[in-house]
Amino acid sequence: MTNRTTVGIIGGGRMGAAIAQIFASAGHSVLLVEPTEAVRDTIPKRLADIAKARGQDTSVAGHVRVLHEITADLAACTFITEAAPEKLELKQEIFNRLDAVCGPDTILATNTSVIPVTEIGARTRHRGRVVGTHYWNPPYAVRLVEVVETPHTSEKAIASTMTLMREIGQQPVHVKRDVPGFIGNRLQHALKREAIALVQSGVCDAETVDFVIRNSFGARLGIMGTLEQSDLVGLNLTLDIHKVILADLDCSKAPQKLLVDLVAAGKTGATAGEGFRKWTPEERAELQGRLDKALLQKGAAVG
Ligand SMILES: NC(=O)c1ccc[n+]([C@@H]2O[C@H](COP(=O)([O-])OP(=O)(O)OC[C@H]3O[C@@H](n4cnc5c(N)ncnc54)[C@H](O)[C@@H]3O)[C@@H](O)[C@H]2O)c1
């Protein structure tokens, strides 16, 4: 795959528009499909805002053409990323439509967070060109992309996708087996399950969980991975610790009661004013602003 090709993005929401901006700023022509008019109307401003946040020229948005639906225009694309809502049937339908419109060499990627890529591509005719490209939010600041291989994905599709991700400035890692949640979300939600269990069982409140994370092992995580940490202190210590602690860790196989009850009560988080803790609009804006600034600085430093 050569640089400066035409690429497609399906879904112009939070992730789709940001991914479109990344491709456009790397010199690609982008076809961005967004069926909802109210969302389409916001795309030019969101593309401009991302360019400004990245210190780039806002004219890059001129390389993004917005379509209302999947049309034969997508046949020009060498690479298409689906970033529609996280619903299996919807994603399968999109892949079927793309499969019909595009030639067999167009790579079809999904940005699903946790759905197995194999299931999303199950009904396509050319399953060798189906891959996962799991970006993180915001993708121009958190550069990692998990490139997911299914049992059907061709070596060529994986190699081309890894190369393309590097060319547009992202940091690809190859996920060699298509497990739900890939690598990052499995780790993130294993931690979240235990965090919820600690609050639910009365060990501490939600603020304390997050304070401990930020100020203990979380302080090290940006510098040193969890397996490096075990190597550094010696694996015999990790083994001794696991002999005591593993049997006691939460292993719920379904969403925990605390989370289910909060959502049922409308306490869905910062936007609602309450989730695991209470939020004012100012607290929410302050945390979001601080996070965006820090991630952008880190993303820029990565290169
Ligand atoms: N938000 C995140 O932090 C994040 C991070 C990584 C991956 N993801 C994944 O990316 C995908 C998109 O998430 P998002 O946060 O951008 O959602 P979003 O709701 O902001 O955007 C989805 C967009 O898809 C559009 N859409 C609906 N039906 C469509 C169709 N048939 N064809 C094309 N577009 C359609 C919607 O109008 C909406 O604008 C999901 O699979 C999600 O799990 C999200």
The ligand as an ORCA input file, in Angstrom:
! r2SCAN-3c Opt
* xyz 0 1
  N     -15.315      6.549     22.310
  C     -14.226      5.831     22.628
  O     -13.508      6.121     23.596
  C     -13.820      4.648     21.762
  C     -12.486      4.208     21.787
  C     -12.104      3.140     20.977
  C     -13.053      2.517     20.180
  N     -14.351      2.960     20.176
  C     -15.297      2.272     19.283
  O     -15.466      3.074     18.125
  C     -16.795      2.918     17.611
  C     -17.458      4.285     17.517
  O     -17.470      4.876     18.803
  P     -17.733      6.447     19.008
  O     -17.392      6.739     20.421
  O     -17.109      7.226     17.917
  O     -19.326      6.491     18.817
  P     -20.230      7.712     18.345
  O     -21.610      7.381     18.808
  O     -19.626      9.016     18.759
  O     -20.171      7.631     16.753
  C     -20.800      6.630     16.003
  C     -21.334      7.320     14.749
  O     -21.797      6.321     13.842
  C     -22.952      6.837     13.203
  N     -23.741      5.721     12.654
  C     -24.837      5.114     13.142
  N     -25.267      4.164     12.288
  C     -24.416      4.173     11.227
  C     -24.343      3.440     10.018
  N     -25.217      2.496      9.711
  N     -23.343      3.745      9.158
  C     -22.432      4.696      9.445
  N     -22.454      5.417     10.598
  C     -23.427      5.164     11.474
  C     -23.687      7.608     14.288
  O     -24.584      8.554     13.722
  C     -22.523      8.245     15.042
  O     -22.223      9.543     14.555
  C     -17.482      1.940     18.539
  O     -17.359      0.640     18.035
  C     -16.704      2.082     19.834
  O     -16.788      0.933     20.656
  C     -14.753      4.005     20.924
*
